[in-house]
Amino acid sequence: MDNTALFPPIKTARLLLRCVEAEDAAATAALITPAVSQWVARWPHPFTPDMATVRIADSRAAAARGHELPFAIVEQSTGVLIGWLVIRRHATEQARGSFGYWLGEAWHGQGYMREAAPPALDYGFRRLGLDVIEAGAQLDNAASFAIMRACGMSPVGERMWPAPARGRDELCRFYEVHRRHHL
């Protein structure tokens, strides 16, 4: 599989945000534990390396078409993959996007997502030409709401959202940020 960079990486104080690569499959699968999967709609547990290989290939293809920015979140000091962050263009509203993210359990509560999210959102607005980016989470996911607020997102309501990882729809609260308020 071709692992040519589809977009330039972003460096923060502790992290490297780069396009996901085929070599990330095993590490991605290992990070999707029950404690991570319970909070993400499209990442079931168990999540196998084969499933990760397909997800990476699909994400890279969407990135090549200009529809998605699938970031691998890598700890600079160790070179270890610690999570994913994805900004995806809405299928029918081309100026709207969604923002999804997760970290492996060992990296929760250390400020990594607060460090990764703002520069990724900035880049998503510019690279994908988006006007609005939204994110949603289950009602009891306080950590995700803290990230959304830290990124300047405002609550816009609740709605049912498909959670194929659990085979059901779930009530989620959504936040969004507009380009003019973020850049």
MARZATI-851096 format. One line per 10 residues: for each residue y, z, x of N, C-alpha, C, CB. Coordinates in steps of 0.02 Angstrom, whole numbers, always signed. Atoms other than C-alpha are relative to their C-alpha. Glycine has a CB too. Example, Ala and Ser with C-alpha at 12.3 -4.5 7.8 and 13.67 -1.06 7.14 Angstrom:
-59/+0/+45/-225/+390/+615/+60/+0/+45/+1/+62/-50 ~ -59/-3/-42/-53/+357/+684/+55/+37/-39/+23/-71/+20
***
This chain:
-59/+0/+42/+0/+0/+0/+62/+0/+44/+0/+61/-48 ~ -62/+5/-38/+175/-41/+61/+42/+63/-11/+39/-63/-21 ~ -41/-61/+5/+275/+117/+100/+71/-12/+26/-32/+57/+37 ~ -68/+15/-19/+437/+29/+143/+47/+41/-44/+15/-76/-7 ~ -48/-40/+38/+584/+137/+91/+33/-43/-53/+53/+31/+47 ~ -30/+37/+55/+645/+79/-79/+73/+22/-11/-40/+10/-64 ~ -69/-24/+1/+805/+181/-63/+7/+48/+58/+19/+34/-69 ~ -10/-43/-58/+883/+280/+78/-12/+74/-16/+70/-9/+29 ~ +12/-72/+11/+833/+463/+99/+67/+38/-1/-45/+28/+55 ~ -57/-45/+3/+953/+605/+67/-20/+63/+38/+22/+17/-74
+12/-63/-35/+964/+754/+185/+47/+53/-27/+9/-9/+77 ~ -40/-59/+16/+1022/+926/+133/-10/+49/+57/-21/+31/-71 ~ +6/-50/-53/+1030/+1085/+236/-73/+11/+20/+31/+66/-21 ~ +70/-16/-15/+842/+1116/+221/-50/-54/-20/-19/+63/-33 ~ +46/+47/+33/+770/+965/+132/+13/-73/+19/+5/+7/-74 ~ -4/+73/-3/+735/+780/+147/-24/-25/-68/-42/-30/+60 ~ +19/+31/+64/+734/+687/-19/-11/-74/+16/+55/+11/-56 ~ +17/+69/-16/+644/+521/+7/-44/-29/-54/-34/-6/+69 ~ +44/+32/+49/+551/+395/-97/-72/+23/+11/+6/-78/+4 ~ +70/-19/-5/+373/+449/-136/-39/-57/+34/-30/+17/-70
+42/+48/-37/+240/+363/-30/-73/+12/-15/+13/+5/+76 ~ +72/-6/+13/+54/+330/-47/-30/+60/+35/-36/-64/+22 ~ +27/-56/-38/+20/+461/+86/+15/+68/-31/+28/-1/+71 ~ -17/-62/+34/+94/+593/-31/-51/+20/-53/+68/-6/-33 ~ +45/-12/+57/-53/+582/-153/-38/+66/+6/-50/-57/-4 ~ +39/-61/-6/-162/+723/-85/+44/+62/-6/-38/+1/+66 ~ -45/-58/+3/-16/+843/-61/+27/+9/-70/+58/-9/+50 ~ -24/-4/+69/+52/+802/-234/-53/+32/-44/+19/-70/-26 ~ +54/-27/+42/-116/+837/-315/-10/+74/+13/-65/-38/+13 ~ +10/-71/-17/-133/+1002/-222/+55/+45/-27/-4/+8/+76
-56/-40/+24/+38/+1061/-281/-1/+11/-76/+64/-34/+19 ~ +1/-7/+73/+0/+1036/-467/-53/+51/-19/-15/-69/-34 ~ +42/-57/+20/-74/+1206/-505/+12/+14/-74/+15/+63/+44 ~ -14/-17/+70/-88/+1280/-680/+70/+29/-10/-52/+51/-24 ~ -67/-30/+6/+73/+1378/-648/+56/-52/+3/+10/+51/+55 ~ -49/+55/-1/+166/+1215/-611/-9/-43/-62/-8/-43/+65 ~ +15/+45/+55/+81/+1108/-743/+24/+27/-68/-74/-14/-4 ~ -21/-29/+64/+125/+1229/-884/+72/-17/-19/-9/+74/+1 ~ -71/+13/+13/+309/+1182/-866/+18/-73/+0/+41/+36/+52 ~ -17/+71/-5/+298/+994/-842/-41/-41/-50/-12/-27/+72
+30/+36/+56/+260/+872/-983/-52/-52/+21/+53/-34/-39 ~ +43/+57/-19/+174/+733/-885/-42/+13/+62/+43/-60/+11 ~ +38/-17/-60/+83/+825/-745/-56/+49/-19/+46/+30/+55 ~ +54/-45/+22/-84/+893/-809/-35/+34/+59/-50/-39/-41 ~ +44/-31/-49/-198/+1011/-717/-70/-2/-29/+22/+75/+16 ~ -6/+21/-70/-312/+966/-638/+33/-69/+6/-69/-2/+33 ~ -33/+63/-17/-211/+826/-559/-31/-23/+65/+79/+7/+5 ~ +40/+21/-57/-321/+730/-439/+40/-45/+48/-63/-36/-23 ~ -32/+47/-45/-272/+631/-284/+0/-72/-28/-36/+1/+68 ~ +0/+67/+30/-325/+473/-378/+54/-7/-53/-69/-15/-32
-54/+0/+49/-208/+518/-520/+68/-4/+35/-3/+62/-45 ~ -63/+1/-39/-70/+549/-392/+12/-69/+29/-1/+53/+55 ~ -7/+67/-28/-103/+380/-311/+27/-48/-52/-68/-25/+28 ~ -24/+43/+54/-78/+293/-478/+72/+17/-17/-45/+8/-63 ~ -69/-21/+17/+78/+396/-517/+49/-25/+53/+5/+78/-6 ~ -43/+23/-54/+152/+354/-347/+10/-76/-4/-29/+19/+69 ~ -6/+73/+5/+115/+168/-365/+44/-20/-59/-70/-33/-7 ~ -41/+16/+58/+190/+164/-540/+73/+18/+11/-26/+38/-62 ~ -68/-22/-14/+344/+261/-483/+35/-47/+50/+1/+72/+27 ~ -29/+46/-50/+371/+148/-333/+15/-68/-32/-49/-9/+59
-13/+64/+35/+355/-7/-445/+62/+6/-44/-62/-20/-43 ~ -60/-11/+41/+485/+66/-564/+62/+4/+44/-7/+65/-42 ~ -57/-3/-47/+598/+103/-415/+18/-70/+24/-17/+45/+60 ~ -13/+69/-24/+579/-76/-353/+36/-41/-54/-66/-34/+20 ~ -34/+35/+55/+636/-136/-526/+68/+29/-16/-44/+2/-63 ~ -65/-32/+12/+788/-20/-520/+0/+45/-61/+52/-53/-8 ~ +4/-42/+59/+726/+92/-661/-10/+74/+15/-56/-23/-43 ~ +19/-69/-16/+682/+252/-568/+14/+15/+72/-75/+11/-16 ~ -7/-26/-68/+717/+357/-415/-51/+57/+7/+74/+25/+15 ~ +51/-52/-8/+556/+452/-374/+6/+32/+69/-70/-30/-10
-10/-35/-63/+603/+577/-239/-57/+48/+16/+66/+39/-1 ~ +43/-52/-28/+476/+671/-135/+48/+51/+30/-51/-29/+54 ~ -41/-53/-29/+554/+839/-91/-39/+28/+59/+18/+56/-53 ~ +35/-18/-62/+508/+876/+90/+41/+53/+36/-12/-62/+45 ~ -32/-52/-40/+548/+1034/+187/+12/-29/+70/-44/+65/+3 ~ -15/+30/-65/+638/+971/+344/-33/+36/+58/+75/-2/+11 ~ +25/-37/-58/+579/+1110/+460/-74/-8/+11/+16/+73/-9 ~ +73/+6/-5/+394/+1082/+422/-26/-70/-13/-32/+48/-48 ~ +23/+66/+20/+384/+904/+356/-48/+3/-59/-34/-33/+57 ~ +47/-10/+55/+285/+974/+208/+31/-21/-67/-22/+74/-4
-20/+17/+68/+298/+898/+34/-3/+63/-43/-45/-57/-30 ~ -1/-61/+41/+352/+1038/-84/+10/-13/-74/+54/+46/+25 ~ -10/+15/+70/+387/+947/-247/+25/-70/-11/+47/+49/-31 ~ -27/+65/+20/+456/+797/-340/+63/+10/-41/-53/-41/-40 ~ -59/+4/+42/+620/+752/-421/+6/-73/-20/+66/+27/+37 ~ -3/+70/+24/+634/+595/-529/+59/-9/-46/-65/-19/-36 ~ -53/+21/+46/+784/+513/-609/-21/-68/-26/+72/-3/+36 ~ +27/+60/+31/+732/+379/-732/+49/-27/-52/-69/+14/-33 ~ -42/+33/+50/+834/+254/-833/-36/+1/-67/+17/-74/+22 ~ +27/+1/+68/+809/+267/-1021/-22/-71/-17/+52/+27/-52
+29/+66/+14/+703/+123/-1087/+46/-44/-43/-66/+9/-35 ~ -41/+41/+45/+825/+67/-1222/+76/+10/+9/-18/+15/-71 ~ -71/-13/-12/+992/+146/-1172/+12/-2/+75/+23/+70/-31 ~ -2/+12/-71/+1023/+74/-1000/+49/+44/+39/+17/-70/+12 ~ -49/-43/-35/+1171/+189/-959/-19/+74/-3/+69/-9/-30 ~ +25/-69/+4/+1069/+347/-996/-61/+7/+44/-17/+19/-73 ~ +58/-14/-42/+943/+429/-883/-27/+69/-14/+17/-8/+73 ~ +30/-66/+6/+826/+576/-877/-14/+26/+70/-65/-2/-42 ~ +7/-36/-63/+801/+703/-739/-59/+48/-8/+66/+37/+19 ~ +58/-44/+0/+632/+784/-707/-13/+26/+70/-62/-37/-27
+8/-31/-66/+584/+901/-566/-51/+55/-3/+67/+27/+26 ~ +46/-57/-7/+456/+1025/-505/-10/+14/+75/-68/-14/-35 ~ +17/-22/-68/+412/+1123/-349/-68/+34/-2/+55/+49/+28 ~ +62/-38/-7/+246/+1192/-289/+16/+74/-3/-35/-18/+66 ~ -10/-72/+11/+222/+1377/-325/+29/+37/+60/-65/+31/-19 ~ -21/-37/-60/+250/+1435/-146/+75/-9/+14/-39/-24/+61 ~ -70/+14/-13/+427/+1364/-151/+45/+19/-58/+10/-73/+16 ~ -41/-23/+56/+485/+1438/-316/+45/+58/+22/-45/+23/-60 ~ -44/-57/-10/+633/+1556/-314/+35/+3/+67/-37/+61/-10 ~ -31/+0/-66/+701/+1503/-144/+62/-45/+3/-50/-22/+52
-61/+41/+3/+847/+1394/-201/-10/-73/+20/+50/+30/+45 ~ +12/+70/-20/+763/+1230/-153/+24/-50/-53/-73/-11/+14 ~ -20/+48/+51/+792/+1144/-320/+76/+0/-10/-35/+14/-66 ~ -74/-3/+5/+973/+1205/-328/+31/-41/+57/+25/+73/+3 ~ -23/+39/-57/+993/+1121/-158/-13/-75/-10/-33/+24/+64 ~ +20/+70/+7/+902/+959/-203/+33/-36/-58/-75/-3/-8 ~ -21/+34/+62/+964/+923/-379/+70/-31/+3/-2/+48/-56 ~ -67/+31/+2/+1153/+896/-357/+6/-65/+39/+50/+49/+25 ~ -7/+65/-35/+1143/+762/-220/-43/-54/-31/-17/+8/+73 ~ +43/+50/+32/+999/+676/-310/+34/-26/-63/-69/+31/-17
-36/+23/+59/+1099/+671/-472/+58/-45/+18/+25/+60/-41 ~ -55/+43/-23/+1251/+603/-381/-25/-70/+16/+35/+30/+62 ~ +28/+64/-20/+1143/+467/-307/-27/-39/-60/-56/+11/+51 ~ +26/+32/+60/+1060/+431/-474/+55/-33/-41/-36/+50/-42 ~ -56/+31/+36/+1228/+402/-559/+21/-65/+34/+60/+49/-4 ~ -24/+59/-36/+1280/+280/-423/-52/-55/+4/+21/+20/+71 ~ +51/+50/-13/+1117/+191/-385/-25/-34/-64/-59/+31/+37 ~ +25/+28/+62/+1058/+169/-564/+56/-19/-49/-46/+50/-34 ~ -57/+19/+43/+1233/+146/-638/-1/+37/-66/-1/-74/-12 ~ +6/-39/+61/+1207/+285/-765/+66/+34/-18/-55/+53/+8
-58/-37/+24/+1342/+366/-871/-18/+71/-19/+30/-36/-60 ~ +23/-65/+22/+1238/+513/-934/-71/+11/+26/+2/+5/-78 ~ +67/-19/-20/+1087/+604/-864/-17/+65/-38/-6/+9/+78 ~ +22/-58/+37/+988/+727/-970/-63/+30/+32/-12/-17/-73 ~ +61/-34/-20/+853/+854/-933/-19/+47/-56/+9/+39/+68 ~ +23/-45/+52/+747/+958/-1048/-55/+46/+25/-25/-39/-60 ~ +53/-47/-18/+630/+1106/-1039/-20/+40/-61/+24/+48/+57 ~ +24/-43/+53/+526/+1217/-1150/+48/+59/-7/-73/+25/+14 ~ -50/-51/+15/+627/+1354/-1232/-4/+62/+44/-6/+21/-71 ~ +6/-60/-42/+559/+1492/-1120/+2/-14/+75/-63/+37/-17
-3/+18/-71/+586/+1401/-955/+70/+15/+28/-17/-76/+10 ~ -66/-23/-22/+737/+1502/-897/+18/-29/+69/+2/+76/+3 ~ -15/+26/-68/+722/+1440/-716/+27/-71/-4/-62/+3/+44 ~ -24/+69/+6/+744/+1258/-769/+70/-2/-30/-48/-41/-42 ~ -67/-1/+29/+894/+1299/-877/+52/+22/+51/+2/+46/-61 ~ -46/-21/-53/+974/+1388/-729/+16/-58/+47/-30/+59/+41 ~ -12/+59/-41/+952/+1229/-625/+46/-48/-35/-67/-35/+18 ~ -42/+46/+38/+1028/+1122/-762/+72/+24/-1/-27/-7/-71 ~ -68/-26/+1/+1179/+1236/-777/+32/-4/+69/+1/+74/-25 ~ -27/+4/-69/+1199/+1241/-587/+21/-71/+18/-53/+25/+49
-17/+71/-12/+1209/+1050/-591/+57/-23/-44/-61/-44/-11 ~ -56/+18/+43/+1352/+1056/-716/-21/-29/-67/+43/-50/+34 ~ +25/+25/+64/+1243/+1009/-864/+18/+49/-57/-76/-11/+2 ~ -15/-39/+60/+1287/+1069/-1040/-54/-10/-52/+70/-19/-28 ~ +52/+7/+52/+1167/+1105/-1183/+22/-48/-54/-16/+69/-30 ~ -15/+49/+52/+1156/+967/-1313/-47/+6/-59/-4/-70/+29 ~ +42/-10/+58/+1020/+1031/-1429/-74/+5/+17/+10/-55/-48 ~ +72/-6/-7/+835/+1050/-1458/-34/-55/-40/-24/+71/-24 ~ +40/+50/+36/+703/+923/-1509/-71/+3/+26/+30/-71/+7 ~ +69/+5/-21/+518/+894/-1502/-5/-54/+53/-47/-15/-61
+8/+46/-56/+461/+807/-1343/-74/-7/+16/+40/+25/+62 ~ +71/+9/-16/+293/+730/-1299/-19/+34/+66/-17/-75/+4 ~ +27/-32/-59/+192/+832/-1175/-73/-24/+9/+4/+79/-5 ~ +67/+27/-7/+43/+720/-1133/-45/+43/+45/+2/-69/+28 ~ +40/-44/-43/-13/+847/-1001/-39/+50/-42/+45/+36/+50 ~ +33/-48/+44/-58/+961/-1147/-22/-31/-66/+46/+59/-13 ~ +23/+35/+60/-92/+830/-1281/+36/+20/-63/-72/+11/-9 ~ -38/-21/+59/+47/+886/-1398/+75/-13/+11/-13/+75/-16 ~ -73/-1/-5/+233/+880/-1435/+21/+73/+6/+34/-35/-62 ~ -25/-68/-10/+333/+1033/-1382/+75/+2/-14/-14/+25/+71
-71/-10/+12/+502/+1101/-1435/+34/+14/+67/+12/+58/-50 ~ -36/-6/-63/+622/+1080/-1290/+75/+3/-13/-16/-58/+48 ~ -73/-2/+1/+805/+1118/-1259/+24/-49/+53/+28/+73/+14 ~ -26/+52/-45/+905/+978/-1179/+71/+15/+21/-4/-68/-33 ~ -66/-5/-30/+1056/+979/-1066/+17/-70/+26/+2/+53/+58 ~ -20/+64/-30/+1157/+831/-1003/+65/+9/+39/+8/-54/-54 ~ -62/+3/-39/+1294/+789/-882/+24/-73/-1/-11/+26/+73 ~ -31/+66/+0/+1414/+642/-889/+26/-16/+70/+57/-4/-52 ~ -23/+23/-66/+1460/+540/-736/+70/+25/+15/-1/-77/+3 ~ -69/-19/-13/+1645/+580/-754/+8/+74/+17/+43/-17/-61
-3/-72/-15/+1607/+767/-745/-39/+19/+61/-25/+39/-58 ~ +45/-18/-56/+1485/+757/-602/+25/-27/+67/-69/-27/-13 ~ -19/+30/-64/+1555/+640/-470/+71/+20/+20/-4/-76/-4
***
